[in-house]
Amino acid sequence: MNIRIGNGFDIHRLAAGRKLFLGGVEIPSEFGLDGHSDADALLHALCDSLLGALALGDIGLHFPNTDERYRGIDSKKLLNQVYSLVKEKGYRLVNADIMVICERPKLLPYIQQMRETIAGLLECGTDRISVKATTNEKLGSLGRGEGIAVYAVSLLEQVG
Ligand code: MG
């Protein structure tokens, strides 16, 4: 089998007094995502899609939130470790498609920087990294802006 697909999902609550990180980019906002690490739900969903493609478990298994080593950690480091594992298994990314559900702030001004950051970490062109954003049309908890959710799909191919 030389191609593998994986999906990932993550959701974090928004909280006052936290910085907002999404896709490895710090976004000016009065609220940030709450969590053990820097709470970058986008990179977490992406990590889970990469791990899922190779049936390597999930982010909670690799980086337990009970482990003090991961407190406040930059999630770019987690993605870097996950992608090292992917390469160790003899695979590389074909493309990733990421969908962020976020009522506020508006993400459009930051999408290109997220794509470039992720492409750098996954050693590919930005044309292989899609980041999209939508609102939840004010429906439910996401619609009230209580949190941000992210879905990710990654396709991997065997190298050589
Ligand atoms: Mg998370």
Backbone and ligand atoms as CSV (ligand in chain L), in Angstrom:
chain,resi,resn,atom,element,x,y,z
A,1,MET,N,N,0.854,-1.177,0.000
A,1,MET,CA,C,0.000,0.000,0.000
A,1,MET,C,C,0.897,1.237,0.000
A,2,ASN,N,N,0.851,2.048,-1.079
A,2,ASN,CA,C,1.761,3.199,-1.090
A,2,ASN,C,C,1.118,4.552,-0.855
A,3,ILE,N,N,-0.209,4.589,-0.704
A,3,ILE,CA,C,-0.818,5.844,-0.217
A,3,ILE,C,C,-1.691,5.554,0.991
A,4,ARG,N,N,-1.727,6.512,1.896
A,4,ARG,CA,C,-2.501,6.360,3.139
A,4,ARG,C,C,-3.178,7.689,3.430
A,5,ILE,N,N,-4.425,7.622,3.927
A,5,ILE,CA,C,-5.165,8.842,4.250
A,5,ILE,C,C,-5.530,8.846,5.732
A,6,GLY,N,N,-5.549,10.023,6.329
A,6,GLY,CA,C,-5.923,10.120,7.738
A,6,GLY,C,C,-6.722,11.378,8.001
A,7,ASN,N,N,-7.606,11.298,8.994
A,7,ASN,CA,C,-8.352,12.504,9.367
A,7,ASN,C,C,-8.096,12.860,10.825
A,8,GLY,N,N,-8.257,14.120,11.146
A,8,GLY,CA,C,-8.044,14.576,12.517
A,8,GLY,C,C,-9.066,15.633,12.881
A,9,PHE,N,N,-9.349,15.716,14.168
A,9,PHE,CA,C,-10.293,16.722,14.680
A,9,PHE,C,C,-9.758,17.240,15.993
A,10,ASP,N,N,-9.957,18.529,16.257
A,10,ASP,CA,C,-9.652,19.048,17.589
A,10,ASP,C,C,-10.547,20.232,17.882
A,11,ILE,N,N,-10.784,20.446,19.160
A,11,ILE,CA,C,-11.594,21.583,19.598
A,11,ILE,C,C,-11.027,22.086,20.926
A,12,HIS,N,N,-10.930,23.388,21.059
A,12,HIS,CA,C,-10.500,23.978,22.332
A,12,HIS,C,C,-11.423,25.139,22.669
A,13,ARG,N,N,-11.599,25.353,23.984
A,13,ARG,CA,C,-12.375,26.496,24.458
A,13,ARG,C,C,-11.546,27.768,24.327
A,14,LEU,N,N,-12.243,28.889,24.099
A,14,LEU,CA,C,-11.576,30.191,24.144
A,14,LEU,C,C,-11.617,30.700,25.577
A,15,ALA,N,N,-10.520,31.284,26.017
A,15,ALA,CA,C,-10.442,31.782,27.385
A,15,ALA,C,C,-9.722,33.128,27.390
A,16,ALA,N,N,-10.113,33.979,28.325
A,16,ALA,CA,C,-9.450,35.278,28.470
A,16,ALA,C,C,-8.046,35.060,29.018
A,17,GLY,N,N,-7.147,35.953,28.671
A,17,GLY,CA,C,-5.794,35.900,29.230
A,17,GLY,C,C,-4.894,34.858,28.600
A,18,ARG,N,N,-5.303,34.313,27.450
A,18,ARG,CA,C,-4.457,33.369,26.722
A,18,ARG,C,C,-4.146,33.957,25.354
A,19,LYS,N,N,-2.973,33.616,24.815
A,19,LYS,CA,C,-2.658,34.022,23.439
A,19,LYS,C,C,-3.334,33.052,22.483
A,20,LEU,N,N,-3.710,33.548,21.304
A,20,LEU,CA,C,-4.359,32.694,20.310
A,20,LEU,C,C,-3.341,32.252,19.256
A,21,PHE,N,N,-3.120,30.941,19.196
A,21,PHE,CA,C,-2.253,30.361,18.164
A,21,PHE,C,C,-3.085,29.439,17.301
A,22,LEU,N,N,-2.988,29.619,15.981
A,22,LEU,CA,C,-3.645,28.711,15.035
A,22,LEU,C,C,-2.711,28.529,13.843
A,23,GLY,N,N,-2.477,27.290,13.482
A,23,GLY,CA,C,-1.597,27.018,12.352
A,23,GLY,C,C,-0.187,27.529,12.564
A,24,GLY,N,N,0.226,27.585,13.837
A,24,GLY,CA,C,1.580,28.023,14.153
A,24,GLY,C,C,1.762,29.538,14.103
A,25,VAL,N,N,0.646,30.261,13.952
A,25,VAL,CA,C,0.704,31.717,13.828
A,25,VAL,C,C,0.003,32.348,15.038
A,26,GLU,N,N,0.625,33.348,15.638
A,26,GLU,CA,C,-0.025,34.064,16.738
A,26,GLU,C,C,-0.957,35.110,16.147
A,27,ILE,N,N,-2.226,35.059,16.559
A,27,ILE,CA,C,-3.254,35.932,15.993
A,27,ILE,C,C,-3.734,36.903,17.068
A,28,PRO,N,N,-3.701,38.203,16.784
A,28,PRO,CA,C,-4.169,39.165,17.778
A,28,PRO,C,C,-5.645,38.910,18.122
A,29,SER,N,N,-5.926,38.738,19.405
A,29,SER,CA,C,-7.296,38.429,19.826
A,29,SER,C,C,-7.397,38.656,21.326
A,30,GLU,N,N,-8.579,39.073,21.798
A,30,GLU,CA,C,-8.719,39.270,23.253
A,30,GLU,C,C,-8.858,37.930,23.972
A,31,PHE,N,N,-9.155,36.854,23.228
A,31,PHE,CA,C,-9.237,35.521,23.813
A,31,PHE,C,C,-8.252,34.592,23.120
A,32,GLY,N,N,-7.739,33.608,23.869
A,32,GLY,CA,C,-6.892,32.584,23.270
A,32,GLY,C,C,-7.488,31.222,23.557
A,33,LEU,N,N,-6.923,30.183,22.962
A,33,LEU,CA,C,-7.437,28.834,23.208
A,33,LEU,C,C,-6.824,28.295,24.496
A,34,ASP,N,N,-7.693,27.625,25.266
A,34,ASP,CA,C,-7.280,27.070,26.546
A,34,ASP,C,C,-6.744,25.664,26.311
A,35,GLY,N,N,-5.694,25.296,27.032
A,35,GLY,CA,C,-5.166,23.937,26.876
A,35,GLY,C,C,-3.833,23.787,27.575
A,36,HIS,N,N,-3.367,22.546,27.618
A,36,HIS,CA,C,-2.115,22.220,28.312
A,36,HIS,C,C,-0.909,22.779,27.556
A,37,SER,N,N,-0.951,22.628,26.219
A,37,SER,CA,C,0.122,23.151,25.364
A,37,SER,C,C,-0.226,24.589,24.992
A,38,ASP,N,N,0.270,25.075,23.846
A,38,ASP,CA,C,-0.168,26.397,23.379
A,38,ASP,C,C,-1.589,26.330,22.803
A,39,ALA,N,N,-2.172,25.111,22.783
A,39,ALA,CA,C,-3.579,24.875,22.418
A,39,ALA,C,C,-3.889,25.191,20.949
A,40,ASP,N,N,-2.890,25.027,20.079
A,40,ASP,CA,C,-3.086,25.278,18.652
A,40,ASP,C,C,-3.909,24.137,18.047
A,41,ALA,N,N,-5.232,24.303,18.080
A,41,ALA,CA,C,-6.151,23.239,17.653
A,41,ALA,C,C,-5.910,22.840,16.194
A,42,LEU,N,N,-5.481,23.790,15.374
A,42,LEU,CA,C,-5.233,23.487,13.964
A,42,LEU,C,C,-4.067,22.497,13.831
A,43,LEU,N,N,-2.964,22.810,14.490
A,43,LEU,CA,C,-1.808,21.899,14.380
A,43,LEU,C,C,-2.110,20.563,15.051
A,44,HIS,N,N,-2.939,20.575,16.112
A,44,HIS,CA,C,-3.291,19.302,16.769
A,44,HIS,C,C,-4.132,18.417,15.840
A,45,ALA,N,N,-5.114,19.005,15.171
A,45,ALA,CA,C,-5.930,18.224,14.233
A,45,ALA,C,C,-5.057,17.687,13.097
A,46,LEU,N,N,-4.117,18.516,12.636
A,46,LEU,CA,C,-3.212,18.093,11.564
A,46,LEU,C,C,-2.316,16.936,12.041
A,47,CYS,N,N,-1.782,17.037,13.247
A,47,CYS,CA,C,-0.973,15.941,13.818
A,47,CYS,C,C,-1.797,14.650,13.845
A,48,ASP,N,N,-3.041,14.745,14.295
A,48,ASP,CA,C,-3.881,13.554,14.385
A,48,ASP,C,C,-4.160,12.955,13.008
A,49,SER,N,N,-4.293,13.797,11.985
A,49,SER,CA,C,-4.531,13.263,10.640
A,49,SER,C,C,-3.293,12.525,10.128
A,50,LEU,N,N,-2.108,13.047,10.432
A,50,LEU,CA,C,-0.857,12.393,10.003
A,50,LEU,C,C,-0.673,11.067,10.744
A,51,LEU,N,N,-0.922,11.085,12.051
A,51,LEU,CA,C,-0.798,9.847,12.837
A,51,LEU,C,C,-1.839,8.837,12.378
A,52,GLY,N,N,-3.051,9.330,12.115
A,52,GLY,CA,C,-4.149,8.452,11.700
A,52,GLY,C,C,-3.851,7.753,10.378
A,53,ALA,N,N,-3.212,8.466,9.461
A,53,ALA,CA,C,-2.915,7.884,8.152
A,53,ALA,C,C,-2.056,6.634,8.278
A,54,LEU,N,N,-1.194,6.615,9.299
A,54,LEU,CA,C,-0.303,5.458,9.467
A,54,LEU,C,C,-0.717,4.591,10.657
A,55,ALA,N,N,-1.939,4.831,11.167
A,55,ALA,CA,C,-2.473,4.056,12.299
A,55,ALA,C,C,-1.491,4.041,13.472
A,56,LEU,N,N,-0.969,5.238,13.783
A,56,LEU,CA,C,0.027,5.368,14.853
A,56,LEU,C,C,-0.577,5.942,16.133
A,57,GLY,N,N,-1.896,5.814,16.295
A,57,GLY,CA,C,-2.524,6.323,17.507
A,57,GLY,C,C,-2.879,7.790,17.345
A,58,ASP,N,N,-2.984,8.502,18.479
A,58,ASP,CA,C,-3.376,9.914,18.408
A,58,ASP,C,C,-2.431,10.792,19.216
A,59,ILE,N,N,-2.666,12.067,19.125
A,59,ILE,CA,C,-1.771,13.053,19.742
A,59,ILE,C,C,-1.722,12.890,21.260
A,60,GLY,N,N,-2.853,12.477,21.851
A,60,GLY,CA,C,-2.904,12.276,23.301
A,60,GLY,C,C,-2.020,11.123,23.751
A,61,LEU,N,N,-1.860,10.154,22.876
A,61,LEU,CA,C,-1.005,8.999,23.168
A,61,LEU,C,C,0.475,9.408,23.107
A,62,HIS,N,N,0.805,10.223,22.098
A,62,HIS,CA,C,2.209,10.614,21.894
A,62,HIS,C,C,2.650,11.739,22.827
A,63,PHE,N,N,1.701,12.650,23.142
A,63,PHE,CA,C,2.042,13.823,23.973
A,63,PHE,C,C,0.978,13.986,25.061
A,64,PRO,N,N,0.999,13.142,26.101
A,64,PRO,CA,C,-0.066,13.174,27.116
A,64,PRO,C,C,-0.152,14.534,27.821
A,65,ASN,N,N,-1.398,15.010,28.047
A,65,ASN,CA,C,-1.545,16.327,28.690
A,65,ASN,C,C,-1.292,16.259,30.195
A,66,THR,N,N,-0.888,15.084,30.665
A,66,THR,CA,C,-0.480,14.939,32.065
A,66,THR,C,C,1.041,15.097,32.185
A,67,ASP,N,N,1.702,15.200,31.032
A,67,ASP,CA,C,3.167,15.266,31.019
A,67,ASP,C,C,3.628,16.726,31.064
A,68,GLU,N,N,4.356,17.065,32.118
A,68,GLU,CA,C,4.797,18.455,32.316
A,68,GLU,C,C,5.713,18.950,31.191
A,69,ARG,N,N,6.350,18.021,30.463
A,69,ARG,CA,C,7.225,18.433,29.355
A,69,ARG,C,C,6.457,19.187,28.283
A,70,TYR,N,N,5.132,18.934,28.218
A,70,TYR,CA,C,4.340,19.532,27.137
A,70,TYR,C,C,3.546,20.751,27.590
A,71,ARG,N,N,3.746,21.172,28.848
A,71,ARG,CA,C,3.006,22.352,29.332
A,71,ARG,C,C,3.466,23.593,28.565
A,72,GLY,N,N,2.478,24.244,27.923
A,72,GLY,CA,C,2.771,25.489,27.203
A,72,GLY,C,C,3.624,25.305,25.958
A,73,ILE,N,N,3.829,24.049,25.541
A,73,ILE,CA,C,4.744,23.794,24.416
A,73,ILE,C,C,4.193,24.383,23.108
A,74,ASP,N,N,5.116,24.843,22.281
A,74,ASP,CA,C,4.805,25.325,20.940
A,74,ASP,C,C,4.394,24.103,20.106
A,75,SER,N,N,3.164,24.085,19.618
A,75,SER,CA,C,2.669,22.906,18.890
A,75,SER,C,C,3.418,22.662,17.589
A,76,LYS,N,N,4.183,23.644,17.102
A,76,LYS,CA,C,5.020,23.406,15.916
A,76,LYS,C,C,6.033,22.296,16.230
A,77,LYS,N,N,6.468,22.247,17.500
A,77,LYS,CA,C,7.412,21.190,17.901
A,77,LYS,C,C,6.733,19.820,17.869
A,78,LEU,N,N,5.450,19.787,18.240
A,78,LEU,CA,C,4.716,18.516,18.209
A,78,LEU,C,C,4.557,18.043,16.758
A,79,LEU,N,N,4.185,18.987,15.877
A,79,LEU,CA,C,4.015,18.632,14.464
A,79,LEU,C,C,5.342,18.157,13.874
A,80,ASN,N,N,6.406,18.827,14.253
A,80,ASN,CA,C,7.727,18.440,13.780
A,80,ASN,C,C,8.056,16.993,14.206
A,81,GLN,N,N,7.745,16.655,15.443
A,81,GLN,CA,C,7.998,15.293,15.939
A,81,GLN,C,C,7.131,14.268,15.221
A,82,VAL,N,N,5.858,14.633,15.009
A,82,VAL,CA,C,4.949,13.721,14.314
A,82,VAL,C,C,5.435,13.483,12.886
A,83,TYR,N,N,5.878,14.566,12.223
A,83,TYR,CA,C,6.320,14.383,10.835
A,83,TYR,C,C,7.631,13.596,10.767
A,84,SER,N,N,8.466,13.709,11.782
A,84,SER,CA,C,9.680,12.877,11.848
A,84,SER,C,C,9.297,11.405,11.892
A,85,LEU,N,N,8.253,11.109,12.643
A,85,LEU,CA,C,7.759,9.735,12.749
A,85,LEU,C,C,7.237,9.239,11.385
A,86,VAL,N,N,6.509,10.120,10.697
A,86,VAL,CA,C,5.991,9.787,9.364
A,86,VAL,C,C,7.155,9.436,8.428
A,87,LYS,N,N,8.207,10.257,8.469
A,87,LYS,CA,C,9.369,10.032,7.596
A,87,LYS,C,C,10.107,8.752,7.982
A,88,GLU,N,N,10.193,8.520,9.297
A,88,GLU,CA,C,10.819,7.279,9.798
A,88,GLU,C,C,10.110,6.041,9.262
A,89,LYS,N,N,8.794,6.159,9.103
A,89,LYS,CA,C,7.996,5.034,8.592
A,89,LYS,C,C,8.073,4.945,7.070
A,90,GLY,N,N,8.808,5.867,6.442
A,90,GLY,CA,C,9.015,5.798,4.997
A,90,GLY,C,C,7.963,6.518,4.164
A,91,TYR,N,N,7.267,7.485,4.784
A,91,TYR,CA,C,6.209,8.211,4.061
A,91,TYR,C,C,6.496,9.706,4.017
A,92,ARG,N,N,5.828,10.396,3.096
A,92,ARG,CA,C,5.855,11.860,3.064
A,92,ARG,C,C,4.451,12.366,2.706
A,93,LEU,N,N,4.242,13.646,2.994
A,93,LEU,CA,C,2.928,14.237,2.740
A,93,LEU,C,C,2.699,14.454,1.249
A,94,VAL,N,N,1.514,14.088,0.766
A,94,VAL,CA,C,1.088,14.485,-0.579
A,94,VAL,C,C,0.370,15.829,-0.471
A,95,ASN,N,N,-0.671,15.887,0.361
A,95,ASN,CA,C,-1.361,17.162,0.612
A,95,ASN,C,C,-2.186,17.067,1.882
A,96,ALA,N,N,-2.514,18.226,2.420
A,96,ALA,CA,C,-3.384,18.299,3.594
A,96,ALA,C,C,-4.451,19.353,3.346
A,97,ASP,N,N,-5.658,19.067,3.805
A,97,ASP,CA,C,-6.768,20.019,3.696
A,97,ASP,C,C,-7.336,20.218,5.097
A,98,ILE,N,N,-7.356,21.457,5.531
A,98,ILE,CA,C,-7.697,21.790,6.923
A,98,ILE,C,C,-8.858,22.776,6.933
A,99,MET,N,N,-9.840,22.481,7.769
A,99,MET,CA,C,-11.044,23.319,7.865
A,99,MET,C,C,-11.169,23.817,9.297
A,100,VAL,N,N,-11.144,25.128,9.464
A,100,VAL,CA,C,-11.266,25.727,10.804
A,100,VAL,C,C,-12.678,26.289,10.962
A,101,ILE,N,N,-13.304,25.995,12.095
A,101,ILE,CA,C,-14.628,26.550,12.379
A,101,ILE,C,C,-14.473,27.559,13.508
A,102,CYS,N,N,-14.641,28.818,13.153
A,102,CYS,CA,C,-14.264,29.903,14.062
A,102,CYS,C,C,-15.169,31.104,13.829
A,103,GLU,N,N,-15.843,31.516,14.858
A,103,GLU,CA,C,-16.767,32.649,14.728
A,103,GLU,C,C,-15.995,33.975,14.675
A,104,ARG,N,N,-14.970,34.050,15.506
A,104,ARG,CA,C,-14.130,35.255,15.553
A,104,ARG,C,C,-12.798,34.900,16.181
A,105,PRO,N,N,-11.714,35.566,15.923
A,105,PRO,CA,C,-11.579,36.661,14.955
A,105,PRO,C,C,-11.609,36.132,13.514
A,106,LYS,N,N,-11.664,37.057,12.573
A,106,LYS,CA,C,-11.599,36.686,11.158
A,106,LYS,C,C,-10.195,36.164,10.853
A,107,LEU,N,N,-10.131,35.010,10.210
A,107,LEU,CA,C,-8.826,34.362,10.005
A,107,LEU,C,C,-8.190,34.651,8.655
A,108,LEU,N,N,-8.994,35.157,7.714
A,108,LEU,CA,C,-8.494,35.341,6.346
A,108,LEU,C,C,-7.127,36.031,6.272
A,109,PRO,N,N,-6.885,37.102,7.055
A,109,PRO,CA,C,-5.576,37.773,6.935
A,109,PRO,C,C,-4.392,36.896,7.348
A,110,TYR,N,N,-4.652,35.768,8.017
A,110,TYR,CA,C,-3.565,34.933,8.558
A,110,TYR,C,C,-3.403,33.600,7.839
A,111,ILE,N,N,-4.315,33.312,6.908
A,111,ILE,CA,C,-4.337,31.989,6.261
A,111,ILE,C,C,-3.034,31.708,5.498
A,112,GLN,N,N,-2.558,32.685,4.743
A,112,GLN,CA,C,-1.354,32.455,3.937
A,112,GLN,C,C,-0.147,32.181,4.830
A,113,GLN,N,N,-0.048,32.915,5.931
A,113,GLN,CA,C,1.072,32.706,6.864
A,113,GLN,C,C,0.981,31.312,7.507
A,114,MET,N,N,-0.238,30.875,7.794
A,114,MET,CA,C,-0.421,29.506,8.339
A,114,MET,C,C,0.049,28.476,7.322
A,115,ARG,N,N,-0.350,28.661,6.060
A,115,ARG,CA,C,0.022,27.699,5.009
A,115,ARG,C,C,1.535,27.629,4.855
A,116,GLU,N,N,2.172,28.799,4.892
A,116,GLU,CA,C,3.634,28.833,4.751
A,116,GLU,C,C,4.315,28.172,5.947
A,117,THR,N,N,3.799,28.409,7.134
A,117,THR,CA,C,4.376,27.815,8.349
A,117,THR,C,C,4.259,26.289,8.292
A,118,ILE,N,N,3.074,25.817,7.922
A,118,ILE,CA,C,2.845,24.363,7.876
A,118,ILE,C,C,3.673,23.724,6.758
A,119,ALA,N,N,3.707,24.371,5.597
A,119,ALA,CA,C,4.495,23.838,4.479
A,119,ALA,C,C,5.970,23.719,4.871
A,120,GLY,N,N,6.465,24.698,5.622
A,120,GLY,CA,C,7.849,24.648,6.095
A,120,GLY,C,C,8.081,23.441,6.990
A,121,LEU,N,N,7.147,23.208,7.906
A,121,LEU,CA,C,7.298,22.090,8.851
A,121,LEU,C,C,7.145,20.736,8.161
A,122,LEU,N,N,6.307,20.689,7.117
A,122,LEU,CA,C,6.049,19.415,6.427
A,122,LEU,C,C,6.861,19.293,5.135
A,123,GLU,N,N,7.805,20.212,4.958
A,123,GLU,CA,C,8.788,20.140,3.876
A,123,GLU,C,C,8.150,19.979,2.501
A,124,CYS,N,N,7.159,20.831,2.236
A,124,CYS,CA,C,6.481,20.777,0.931
A,124,CYS,C,C,6.121,22.190,0.497
A,125,GLY,N,N,5.593,22.318,-0.697
A,125,GLY,CA,C,5.157,23.629,-1.193
A,125,GLY,C,C,3.823,24.019,-0.574
A,126,THR,N,N,3.557,25.326,-0.542
A,126,THR,CA,C,2.276,25.785,0.018
A,126,THR,C,C,1.089,25.314,-0.834
A,127,ASP,N,N,1.362,24.956,-2.097
A,127,ASP,CA,C,0.275,24.472,-2.958
A,127,ASP,C,C,-0.255,23.108,-2.488
A,128,ARG,N,N,0.438,22.492,-1.540
A,128,ARG,CA,C,-0.012,21.201,-1.001
A,128,ARG,C,C,-0.745,21.357,0.334
A,129,ILE,N,N,-0.797,22.586,0.837
A,129,ILE,CA,C,-1.414,22.836,2.144
A,129,ILE,C,C,-2.607,23.771,1.977
A,130,SER,N,N,-3.790,23.246,2.249
A,130,SER,CA,C,-4.997,24.051,2.167
A,130,SER,C,C,-5.493,24.351,3.583
A,131,VAL,N,N,-5.719,25.629,3.857
A,131,VAL,CA,C,-6.331,26.021,5.138
A,131,VAL,C,C,-7.559,26.855,4.801
A,132,LYS,N,N,-8.709,26.393,5.271
A,132,LYS,CA,C,-9.967,27.092,5.009
A,132,LYS,C,C,-10.618,27.452,6.331
A,133,ALA,N,N,-11.431,28.480,6.321
A,133,ALA,CA,C,-12.110,28.872,7.559
A,133,ALA,C,C,-13.562,29.186,7.267
A,134,THR,N,N,-14.418,28.798,8.208
A,134,THR,CA,C,-15.834,29.137,8.116
A,134,THR,C,C,-16.343,29.470,9.510
A,135,THR,N,N,-17.485,30.107,9.581
A,135,THR,CA,C,-18.112,30.314,10.894
A,135,THR,C,C,-19.101,29.168,11.114
A,136,ASN,N,N,-19.680,29.119,12.302
A,136,ASN,CA,C,-20.725,28.122,12.584
A,136,ASN,C,C,-22.105,28.765,12.484
A,137,GLU,N,N,-22.174,29.899,11.751
A,137,GLU,CA,C,-23.444,30.591,11.519
A,137,GLU,C,C,-24.180,30.900,12.823
A,138,LYS,N,N,-23.390,31.229,13.883
A,138,LYS,CA,C,-23.934,31.591,15.197
A,138,LYS,C,C,-24.742,30.469,15.851
A,139,LEU,N,N,-24.589,29.240,15.358
A,139,LEU,CA,C,-25.334,28.113,15.923
A,139,LEU,C,C,-24.525,27.420,17.016
A,140,GLY,N,N,-25.160,27.159,18.142
A,140,GLY,CA,C,-24.541,26.359,19.194
A,140,GLY,C,C,-23.341,27.019,19.847
A,141,SER,N,N,-22.556,26.211,20.568
A,141,SER,CA,C,-21.437,26.749,21.355
A,141,SER,C,C,-20.355,27.370,20.468
A,142,LEU,N,N,-20.067,26.732,19.327
A,142,LEU,CA,C,-19.062,27.316,18.419
A,142,LEU,C,C,-19.582,28.629,17.851
A,143,GLY,N,N,-20.865,28.660,17.588
A,143,GLY,CA,C,-21.503,29.855,17.040
A,143,GLY,C,C,-21.514,31.007,18.029
A,144,ARG,N,N,-21.509,30.666,19.325
A,144,ARG,CA,C,-21.427,31.717,20.352
A,144,ARG,C,C,-19.990,32.148,20.601
A,145,GLY,N,N,-19.079,31.528,19.873
A,145,GLY,CA,C,-17.675,31.920,20.000
A,145,GLY,C,C,-17.031,31.390,21.268
A,146,GLU,N,N,-17.548,30.265,21.787
A,146,GLU,CA,C,-16.983,29.706,23.025
A,146,GLU,C,C,-15.738,28.870,22.760
A,147,GLY,N,N,-15.504,28.540,21.495
A,147,GLY,CA,C,-14.335,27.728,21.169
A,147,GLY,C,C,-14.081,27.731,19.679
A,148,ILE,N,N,-13.012,27.035,19.295
A,148,ILE,CA,C,-12.647,26.893,17.879
A,148,ILE,C,C,-12.434,25.410,17.612
A,149,ALA,N,N,-12.999,24.908,16.507
A,149,ALA,CA,C,-12.852,23.494,16.137
A,149,ALA,C,C,-12.149,23.400,14.792
A,150,VAL,N,N,-11.442,22.303,14.581
A,150,VAL,CA,C,-10.679,22.126,13.338
A,150,VAL,C,C,-10.774,20.672,12.863
A,151,TYR,N,N,-11.041,20.512,11.582
A,151,TYR,CA,C,-10.981,19.206,10.927
A,151,TYR,C,C,-9.791,19.217,9.967
A,152,ALA,N,N,-9.076,18.098,9.888
A,152,ALA,CA,C,-7.935,18.002,8.957
A,152,ALA,C,C,-7.936,16.639,8.274
A,153,VAL,N,N,-7.548,16.631,7.010
A,153,VAL,CA,C,-7.349,15.398,6.263
A,153,VAL,C,C,-5.952,15.457,5.644
A,154,SER,N,N,-5.201,14.375,5.787
A,154,SER,CA,C,-3.861,14.314,5.183
A,154,SER,C,C,-3.724,13.065,4.327
A,155,LEU,N,N,-3.064,13.229,3.186
A,155,LEU,CA,C,-2.734,12.101,2.328
A,155,LEU,C,C,-1.220,11.933,2.328
A,156,LEU,N,N,-0.779,10.682,2.556
A,156,LEU,CA,C,0.649,10.384,2.561
A,156,LEU,C,C,0.978,9.412,1.445
A,157,GLU,N,N,2.208,9.478,0.949
A,157,GLU,CA,C,2.673,8.482,-0.023
A,157,GLU,C,C,3.991,7.893,0.455
A,158,GLN,N,N,4.180,6.622,0.107
A,158,GLN,CA,C,5.410,5.954,0.469
A,158,GLN,C,C,6.544,6.509,-0.389
A,159,VAL,N,N,7.689,6.711,0.229
A,159,VAL,CA,C,8.835,7.269,-0.492
A,159,VAL,C,C,9.598,6.126,-1.159
A,160,GLY,N,N,9.919,6.304,-2.450
A,160,GLY,CA,C,10.740,5.311,-3.157
A,160,GLY,C,C,9.972,4.078,-3.603
L,1,MG,MG,MG,-5.710,19.943,21.223
